[in-house]
């Protein structure tokens, strides 16, 4: 590869066997190019960095019963795994519309699907938040089938530049669309102690919400900043000195997970967005249209369950899931990120 000066520049390679920087993991930044390496990681039950393994594909397709010639909507494109399988079911007839809010990943995924043979004759990719499905349906609907995967994609979690995980050091961002709104660091600086404690309780049932809030504002009073994922994790660890030492490591890990989840939900207005999506959902579906939604924590699942039951009672849905559908034990063993998944479904009257 040559740069603009014409001087040959070598690609940065692993420094030793365990590169510290995500940016040195060139294999995992371009997973499709390194099938053998990726296959080994997947066989170990892990998700390769920079890649996303679609969850409950069989269960979704078994319910949606997609037929060639139908029109469908993937409300959460992500890595494109679910879209790819739904496109296969269409067998070249009909059309799939796929939405995503992430301006970084949507470009990569569109190219990935185009390279797999799914061009604009059968697939339309739209950068739009699924809260606005009514706008999409006004132009392209109504839809015969629809699915939404409410989880954050692994590509986002595994990229430290996005700030989604306490496991990697990076800017405390957490925005699904980094071009819009406040970052998590900015949000932390703008909330009151009561707001932060409430956020931690409501968004993730954090049992140490009061202790974490107290420690965060103690840091702010000292004039210290909390602008990186590592710094926030350190503050959480400081807050949990109240936990017995033998239990502390696991408690810190879980509180970090819950705190980052709570901030992510707040920064991206995820509950408000989901409520808008669920309210508009029936109007974008054709009669008999089938809907499948994957959720990953209790707050999301409650909203979906209540909406489906309420609208079934009103006669809008002819049938809804009475119990959640869970991934198989085999899938959970292969993909640890599937363990918390719940699927609910509904059929438009």
C-alpha positions as CSV (number, residue, x, y, z in Angstrom):
1,X,0.0,0.0,0.0
2,X,1.3,3.5,-0.8
3,X,0.4,6.7,0.9
4,X,-0.1,10.0,-0.9
5,X,3.7,10.7,-0.9
6,X,4.3,7.5,-2.8
7,X,6.3,6.0,0.0
8,X,5.5,2.3,0.8
9,X,4.0,1.9,4.2
10,X,3.6,-1.5,5.9
11,X,0.4,-2.5,7.5
12,X,0.5,-2.5,11.3
13,X,0.7,-6.1,12.5
14,X,0.3,-7.8,15.8
15,X,3.0,-6.8,18.3
16,X,3.6,-10.3,19.9
17,X,0.8,-12.8,20.4
18,X,-1.5,-10.6,22.3
19,X,-2.0,-7.1,20.8
20,X,-3.1,-4.5,23.3
21,X,-4.8,-2.2,20.8
22,X,-8.0,-3.2,19.0
23,X,-6.7,-1.3,15.9
24,X,-3.8,-3.8,15.7
25,X,-6.3,-6.7,15.4
26,X,-6.6,-6.3,11.6
27,X,-7.9,-9.8,11.2
28,X,-10.9,-9.0,13.4
29,X,-11.5,-5.6,11.8
30,X,-12.0,-7.4,8.5
31,X,-13.5,-10.7,9.6
32,X,-14.7,-11.9,6.2
33,X,-11.1,-12.0,5.0
34,X,-9.9,-14.4,7.7
35,X,-12.5,-17.2,7.7
36,X,-10.2,-19.8,9.4
37,X,-9.4,-17.5,12.3
38,X,-13.0,-16.4,12.7
39,X,-14.2,-20.0,12.6
40,X,-11.8,-21.0,15.4
41,X,-13.2,-18.2,17.6
42,X,-16.8,-19.1,16.9
43,X,-16.1,-22.8,17.7
44,X,-14.8,-21.8,21.1
45,X,-18.2,-20.2,21.8
46,X,-17.1,-16.6,21.4
47,X,-18.0,-13.8,19.0
48,X,-15.1,-12.5,17.0
49,X,-14.4,-8.8,17.5
50,X,-15.8,-6.7,14.7
51,X,-18.4,-9.3,13.9
52,X,-21.9,-10.1,15.0
53,X,-23.6,-13.6,15.1
54,X,-27.3,-13.4,14.5
55,X,-29.5,-14.8,17.3
56,X,-32.5,-17.2,17.0
57,X,-32.5,-17.2,13.2
58,X,-34.3,-20.5,13.0
59,X,-37.0,-19.5,15.5
60,X,-37.6,-16.2,13.7
61,X,-37.8,-17.7,10.2
62,X,-40.1,-20.5,11.5
63,X,-42.5,-17.9,12.8
64,X,-42.4,-15.4,10.0
65,X,-43.1,-18.0,7.3
66,X,-41.7,-15.8,4.6
67,X,-42.8,-16.5,1.0
68,X,-41.3,-15.3,-2.3
69,X,-43.1,-12.2,-3.5
70,X,-43.7,-10.8,0.0
71,X,-42.6,-7.4,1.3
72,X,-40.7,-7.2,4.6
73,X,-39.0,-4.9,7.1
74,X,-35.9,-5.5,9.1
75,X,-36.2,-2.7,11.6
76,X,-32.6,-3.2,13.0
77,X,-30.2,-4.1,10.2
78,X,-27.0,-4.3,12.3
79,X,-24.4,-6.8,10.8
80,X,-27.1,-8.0,8.3
81,X,-27.3,-11.6,9.4
82,X,-31.1,-11.6,9.9
83,X,-31.6,-9.6,6.7
84,X,-29.5,-12.1,4.7
85,X,-31.6,-15.1,5.9
86,X,-34.9,-13.3,5.2
87,X,-33.6,-12.4,1.7
88,X,-32.8,-16.0,1.0
89,X,-36.4,-16.9,1.9
90,X,-37.7,-14.4,-0.7
91,X,-35.7,-16.3,-3.4
92,X,-35.3,-13.3,-5.6
93,X,-39.0,-12.3,-5.5
94,X,-40.5,-9.5,-3.4
95,X,-38.5,-6.9,-1.4
96,X,-36.8,-6.3,2.0
97,X,-36.4,-2.9,3.6
98,X,-33.7,-2.7,6.3
99,X,-33.2,0.2,8.7
100,X,-30.3,1.2,11.0
101,X,-29.5,4.4,12.8
102,X,-25.7,3.7,12.9
103,X,-24.0,5.7,10.0
104,X,-20.7,3.8,10.5
105,X,-22.0,0.2,10.3
106,X,-24.8,0.7,7.8
107,X,-22.4,1.4,5.0
108,X,-20.3,-1.8,5.7
109,X,-23.4,-3.9,6.0
110,X,-25.0,-2.7,2.8
111,X,-21.8,-3.5,0.9
112,X,-21.6,-6.9,2.7
113,X,-25.1,-7.8,1.5
114,X,-24.5,-6.4,-2.0
115,X,-21.3,-8.6,-2.3
116,X,-23.5,-11.6,-1.3
117,X,-25.7,-10.9,-4.3
118,X,-28.5,-8.9,-2.7
119,X,-28.7,-5.7,-4.8
120,X,-31.2,-2.9,-4.8
121,X,-33.7,-4.9,-6.9
122,X,-34.5,-6.9,-3.7
123,X,-33.0,-4.9,-0.8
124,X,-33.4,-1.2,0.2
125,X,-31.2,-0.1,3.1
126,X,-32.3,3.1,4.9
127,X,-30.5,5.0,7.6
128,X,-33.4,5.8,10.0
129,X,-34.4,5.2,13.6
130,X,-37.1,2.5,13.8
131,X,-39.2,5.0,15.8
132,X,-40.1,6.4,12.4
133,X,-41.4,3.2,10.7
134,X,-44.5,5.1,9.9
135,X,-42.5,7.3,7.5
136,X,-40.9,4.2,5.9
137,X,-44.3,2.5,5.5
138,X,-45.9,5.6,4.0
139,X,-43.5,5.2,1.1
140,X,-42.9,1.4,1.0
141,X,-45.5,-0.4,3.1
142,X,-47.5,-2.1,4.2
143,X,-45.3,-5.1,5.2
144,X,-46.1,-8.8,5.3
145,X,-43.4,-9.6,7.8
146,X,-41.2,-7.6,10.2
147,X,-38.5,-8.4,12.7
148,X,-36.6,-6.2,15.2
149,X,-33.5,-7.2,17.2
150,X,-33.2,-4.8,20.0
151,X,-29.7,-5.8,21.1
152,X,-26.6,-3.7,20.5
153,X,-24.5,-5.2,17.7
154,X,-21.2,-6.9,18.6
155,X,-19.4,-4.6,16.2
156,X,-20.4,-1.7,18.3
157,X,-19.6,-3.3,21.7
158,X,-16.2,-4.6,20.5
159,X,-15.0,-1.3,19.1
160,X,-13.4,0.8,21.9
161,X,-13.9,4.0,19.8
162,X,-17.7,3.6,20.4
163,X,-17.3,3.4,24.2
164,X,-20.0,0.7,24.7
165,X,-17.9,-1.6,26.9
166,X,-16.0,-1.2,30.2
167,X,-13.7,-4.0,29.0
168,X,-11.9,-1.7,26.5
169,X,-10.5,1.7,27.2
170,X,-12.1,4.3,24.9
171,X,-14.2,7.5,25.0
172,X,-17.3,7.2,27.1
173,X,-19.7,7.7,24.2
174,X,-22.4,4.9,23.9
175,X,-24.3,6.6,21.1
176,X,-25.8,4.3,18.4
177,X,-25.5,7.3,16.1
178,X,-22.3,9.1,17.2
179,X,-23.2,12.1,14.9
180,X,-26.2,13.0,17.0
181,X,-27.0,13.9,20.6
182,X,-25.0,13.9,23.8
183,X,-22.3,11.3,24.6
184,X,-22.5,9.4,27.8
185,X,-19.7,11.5,29.3
186,X,-21.6,14.7,28.4
187,X,-24.8,13.2,29.9
188,X,-23.1,12.3,33.1
189,X,-22.0,15.9,33.5
190,X,-25.5,17.2,33.0
191,X,-27.6,15.1,35.3
192,X,-28.3,15.7,39.0
193,X,-27.5,13.0,41.6
194,X,-31.2,12.1,41.9
195,X,-31.5,11.7,38.1
196,X,-28.4,9.5,37.9
197,X,-29.6,7.2,40.8
198,X,-33.0,7.0,39.2
199,X,-31.5,6.2,35.8
200,X,-29.4,3.3,37.3
201,X,-32.4,1.8,39.1
202,X,-35.0,2.2,36.3
203,X,-32.8,1.2,33.3
204,X,-30.9,-1.6,34.8
205,X,-32.1,-2.5,38.4
206,X,-28.6,-1.5,39.8
207,X,-28.5,-2.5,43.5
208,X,-25.6,-0.2,44.2
209,X,-27.2,2.8,42.4
210,X,-26.8,5.1,45.5
211,X,-23.2,4.1,46.1
212,X,-22.2,4.6,42.4
213,X,-24.0,7.9,42.2
214,X,-22.3,9.2,45.4
215,X,-18.8,8.2,44.0
216,X,-19.5,9.8,40.6
217,X,-20.4,13.1,42.2
218,X,-17.5,12.9,44.7
219,X,-15.2,12.7,41.7
220,X,-16.9,15.7,40.0
221,X,-16.6,17.8,43.3
222,X,-12.8,17.1,43.2
223,X,-12.7,18.5,39.7
224,X,-12.0,15.1,38.2
225,X,-13.4,14.1,34.8
226,X,-15.1,10.9,33.8
227,X,-14.7,10.8,30.1
228,X,-13.4,7.3,29.3
229,X,-14.8,3.8,29.8
230,X,-11.9,2.8,32.0
231,X,-12.3,5.8,34.2
232,X,-16.0,5.1,34.8
233,X,-15.2,1.4,35.6
234,X,-12.6,2.6,38.1
235,X,-15.2,4.9,39.8
236,X,-17.7,2.0,40.0
237,X,-14.9,-0.2,41.6
238,X,-14.2,2.6,44.1
239,X,-18.0,2.8,44.9
240,X,-18.2,-1.0,45.6
241,X,-15.6,-1.1,48.4
242,X,-18.6,-1.7,50.6
243,X,-18.9,-5.2,49.1
244,X,-17.1,-8.0,51.0
245,X,-13.7,-8.6,49.3
246,X,-14.4,-12.2,48.2
247,X,-17.6,-11.0,46.4
248,X,-16.2,-7.7,45.1
249,X,-14.7,-8.7,41.7
250,X,-18.0,-10.3,40.5
251,X,-20.1,-7.4,41.9
252,X,-17.9,-4.8,40.2
253,X,-18.2,-6.7,36.9
254,X,-22.0,-6.9,37.1
255,X,-22.4,-3.3,38.2
256,X,-20.2,-2.1,35.3
257,X,-22.4,-4.0,32.9
258,X,-25.6,-2.6,34.4
259,X,-24.2,1.0,34.6
260,X,-23.1,1.0,31.0
261,X,-26.5,-0.5,30.0
262,X,-28.4,2.2,32.0
263,X,-26.3,5.0,30.4
264,X,-26.7,3.6,26.9
265,X,-30.5,3.3,27.3
266,X,-30.6,6.9,28.5
267,X,-28.3,8.4,25.9
268,X,-30.2,6.8,23.0
269,X,-33.7,7.3,24.6
270,X,-34.2,3.6,24.0
271,X,-37.4,3.1,25.9
272,X,-39.0,6.2,24.3
273,X,-37.9,5.0,20.9
274,X,-39.3,1.5,21.6
275,X,-42.6,2.8,22.8
276,X,-43.0,4.9,19.6
277,X,-42.1,1.9,17.5
278,X,-44.6,-0.4,19.2
279,X,-47.4,2.2,19.0
280,X,-46.9,2.7,15.2
281,X,-46.2,-1.0,14.5
282,X,-49.7,-2.2,13.7
283,X,-50.3,0.5,11.2
284,X,-47.3,-0.5,9.0
285,X,-48.4,-4.1,8.7
286,X,-50.6,-5.8,6.1
287,X,-53.6,-7.9,7.4
288,X,-52.1,-11.2,8.6
289,X,-48.7,-9.6,8.8
290,X,-46.2,-11.3,11.2
291,X,-44.0,-9.6,13.7
292,X,-41.0,-11.0,15.6
293,X,-39.1,-9.0,18.2
294,X,-36.0,-10.0,20.1
295,X,-35.3,-8.3,23.5
296,X,-32.3,-8.5,25.8
297,X,-33.4,-7.2,29.2
298,X,-36.5,-7.1,31.3
299,X,-37.4,-3.4,30.6
300,X,-37.6,-4.0,26.9
301,X,-39.5,-7.3,27.3
302,X,-42.1,-5.7,29.6
303,X,-42.8,-2.9,27.0
304,X,-43.2,-5.4,24.2
305,X,-45.4,-7.8,26.2
306,X,-47.7,-5.0,27.4
307,X,-48.1,-3.5,24.0
308,X,-48.8,-6.8,22.3
309,X,-51.4,-7.8,25.0
310,X,-53.1,-4.4,25.0
311,X,-53.4,-4.4,21.2
312,X,-54.6,-8.0,21.1
313,X,-57.4,-7.1,23.5
314,X,-58.3,-4.1,21.3
315,X,-58.6,-6.5,18.3
316,X,-55.6,-5.1,16.5
317,X,-53.6,-8.3,16.7
318,X,-55.4,-11.6,16.1
319,X,-52.8,-13.6,18.1
320,X,-49.7,-12.8,20.3
321,X,-47.1,-15.0,22.0
322,X,-48.4,-16.1,25.4
323,X,-44.9,-17.1,26.5
324,X,-41.5,-15.9,25.4
325,X,-39.5,-18.1,23.0
326,X,-35.9,-18.6,24.2
327,X,-32.8,-19.7,22.2
328,X,-31.8,-23.3,22.4
329,X,-29.2,-24.5,24.9
330,X,-27.1,-25.5,21.9
331,X,-27.2,-21.9,20.5
332,X,-26.3,-20.4,24.0
333,X,-23.3,-22.7,24.2
334,X,-22.1,-21.6,20.8
335,X,-22.9,-17.9,21.4
336,X,-22.8,-16.6,24.9
337,X,-24.5,-13.3,23.9
338,X,-27.7,-15.3,23.1
339,X,-28.3,-16.2,26.7
340,X,-30.4,-13.2,27.7
341,X,-32.5,-13.2,24.5
342,X,-36.3,-13.4,24.5
343,X,-38.5,-13.5,21.4
344,X,-42.1,-12.3,21.3
345,X,-44.4,-12.4,18.3
346,X,-47.7,-11.0,17.1
347,X,-49.9,-11.4,14.1
348,X,-51.9,-8.4,12.6
349,X,-55.6,-9.0,12.5
